[in-house]
Amino acid sequence: MKKSKFLFGFVFLLVGCSGVKDSSQSVVLPVTDSSATSVGIDTSTTNPAIQGNLVITPQFDNAWSFSEGLALVQVGDKFWFIDKSGKMVITPQFDYAWSFSEGLALVHDGDGYGFIDKSGNMLITPQFVGEGSFSEGLAPVRVGDRYGFIDKSGKMVITPQFDYAWIFSEGLAPVQVGGQFGFIDKSGKVVITPLYYNVSIFNEGLARVQVGDKFGFIDKSGKVVITPQFRLFRSLSEGLVPVSVGNQRGFIDFGFIDKSGKMVITPQFDNAMSFSEGLAEVEVGDQWGFIDKSGKMVINPQFSGTGSFSEGLAPGRVGDKFGVGDKWGFIDKSGKMVINPQFDYADSFNEGLARVQVGDKWGYISK
């Protein structure tokens, strides 16, 4: 999870959506026997190469964090879902899938994208070329070259009329009209006029907006509360935002602003990420450590890579900045390594488990 100095990717633009057949019909697919042994899943928790709290042996070509009790995994060109024991609960039958959100998961078969429930029943018939997950009861879909929104019955509740649309957050969803982005409410009414080159979803009452190559924030009335002035921006979290400013050497330093735009932690870091559980990752030279909200360094820079704190632990990589001989483990908030570095990659904990990579396979550990 070593970060480079990159322009932040807007969450709602990470997925392309295209072409759709408008239909509100649903169909239930039969669920076959989903015992783990039917596809040879290894549910053992012993592996001589791993010293730690192994829960699901690394065996998947790809794996995602647990969401709503299930995790999406991939072997070869098929996707399915496992529970926290490693048992397959939804059989391999999809060409692509997303994690569960609000009880439904986006899946793709030969006919397009649809939605399944946690039993594997297809509740919204595959018919869409692309779309996003459900959020606040609605999901964006595309009909022809226009985007609208469906509810969990598959009914189109906001008529396709936008050039692009993404998920609802805090009651509003980003939409694109004529190349510019604004926001709609759940009735489909445009409540913030499309004025911006790009935007994020709302978070903690604010949304990032881009004007030219600069970024700022607006509130839910559309009022600009932080004037677009920063070229590098991370996400707002726990009331603070990492931002970059130029320094006298012609490079950039990262500091933190609050929701009023006031600089509360002086720009001094080579890179910085958003706060999580009261701490934020910062880079000094080529090493990463953690600061608290006063800007105090509470875990000295000593890792070649880190991830955010979640459930009291954070991934930390021990090795050089080029990844030679490095391994990932987990630290607590004192900086103590509590799960020894042994993984080729490790992600933050979620719902009690963390996905880890050993060689080219993925599995899961507990604390």
CORHU-V586242 format. One record per residue. PHI is phi as a letter, one per 30 degrees, with the letter a starting at -180 (999 if undefined). BURIAL is 1 if it has 24 or more other ideal C-beta (glycine too) atoms within 12 Angstrom, else 0. Layout:
BEGIN
[[PHI:BURIAL] [PHI:BURIAL]]
END
This chain:
BEGIN
[[999:1] [d:1] [c:1] [c:0] [d:0] [b:0] [d:0] [d:1] [c:0] [d:1] [e:1] [d:1] [c:1] [d:0] [b:1] [d:0] [b:1] [a:0] [g:0] [a:1] [c:0] [d:0] [a:0] [c:0] [d:0] [b:1] [b:0] [c:0] [c:1] [d:0] [c:0] [d:0] [e:0] [c:1] [d:0] [d:1] [d:0] [d:0] [b:1] [i:0] [d:1] [d:1] [c:1] [d:0] [c:0] [b:0] [a:1] [d:0] [d:0] [c:1] [c:0] [l:1] [c:1] [d:1] [c:1] [b:1] [e:1] [e:1] [a:1] [c:1] [d:0] [a:1] [a:1] [c:1] [d:1] [d:1] [b:1] [h:1] [i:0] [b:1] [b:1] [d:1] [b:1] [b:1] [b:1] [i:0] [c:0] [c:1] [c:1] [a:1] [b:1] [b:1] [c:1] [d:1] [c:1] [j:1] [d:1] [d:1] [c:1] [b:1] [d:1] [d:1] [a:1] [c:1] [d:0] [a:1] [a:1] [c:1] [d:1] [d:1] [b:1] [h:1] [i:0] [b:1] [b:1] [d:1] [b:1] [b:1] [b:1] [d:0] [c:0] [k:1] [c:1] [b:1] [b:1] [c:1] [c:1] [d:1] [c:0] [j:1] [d:0] [d:1] [c:1] [b:1] [e:1] [e:1] [a:1] [c:1] [d:1] [a:1] [a:1] [c:1] [d:1] [d:1] [b:1] [h:1] [i:0] [b:1] [b:1] [d:1] [b:1] [c:1] [b:1] [i:0] [c:0] [b:1] [c:1] [b:1] [b:1] [c:1] [c:1] [d:1] [d:0] [j:1] [d:0] [d:1] [c:1] [b:1] [e:0] [e:1] [a:1] [c:1] [d:1] [a:1] [a:1] [b:1] [d:1] [d:1] [a:1] [h:1] [i:0] [b:1] [b:1] [d:1] [b:1] [c:1] [b:0] [h:0] [i:0] [c:1] [c:1] [b:1] [b:1] [c:1] [c:0] [d:0] [d:0] [j:1] [d:0] [d:1] [c:1] [b:1] [e:0] [d:1] [b:1] [c:1] [d:0] [a:1] [b:1] [c:1] [d:1] [d:1] [a:1] [h:1] [i:0] [b:1] [b:1] [d:1] [b:1] [c:1] [b:1] [i:0] [c:0] [c:1] [b:1] [b:1] [b:1] [b:1] [c:1] [d:0] [d:0] [j:1] [d:0] [d:0] [c:1] [b:1] [e:0] [e:1] [a:1] [c:1] [c:0] [b:1] [b:1] [c:1] [d:1] [d:1] [a:1] [h:1] [i:0] [b:1] [b:1] [d:1] [b:1] [c:1] [b:1] [d:0] [c:0] [d:0] [d:0] [i:0] [c:0] [c:1] [b:1] [c:1] [b:1] [b:1] [c:1] [c:1] [d:1] [c:0] [j:1] [d:0] [d:1] [c:1] [b:1] [e:0] [e:1] [a:1] [c:1] [d:1] [a:1] [a:1] [b:1] [d:1] [d:1] [b:1] [h:1] [i:1] [b:1] [b:1] [d:1] [b:1] [c:1] [b:0] [i:0] [c:0] [b:1] [c:1] [b:1] [b:1] [c:1] [c:1] [d:0] [d:0] [j:1] [d:0] [d:1] [c:1] [b:1] [e:0] [e:1] [a:1] [c:1] [d:1] [a:1] [b:1] [b:1] [d:1] [d:1] [a:1] [h:1] [i:0] [b:1] [b:1] [d:1] [b:1] [c:1] [c:1] [l:1] [d:0] [d:0] [c:0] [i:0] [d:0] [i:0] [d:1] [b:1] [c:1] [b:1] [b:1] [c:1] [c:1] [d:0] [c:0] [j:1] [d:0] [d:1] [c:0] [b:1] [e:0] [d:1] [a:1] [c:1] [d:1] [a:1] [b:1] [c:1] [d:1] [d:1] [a:1] [h:1] [i:0] [b:1] [b:1] [d:1] [b:1] [c:1] [b:1] [i:0] [c:0] [c:1] [c:1] [b:1] [b:1] [b:1] [c:1] [d:0]]
END
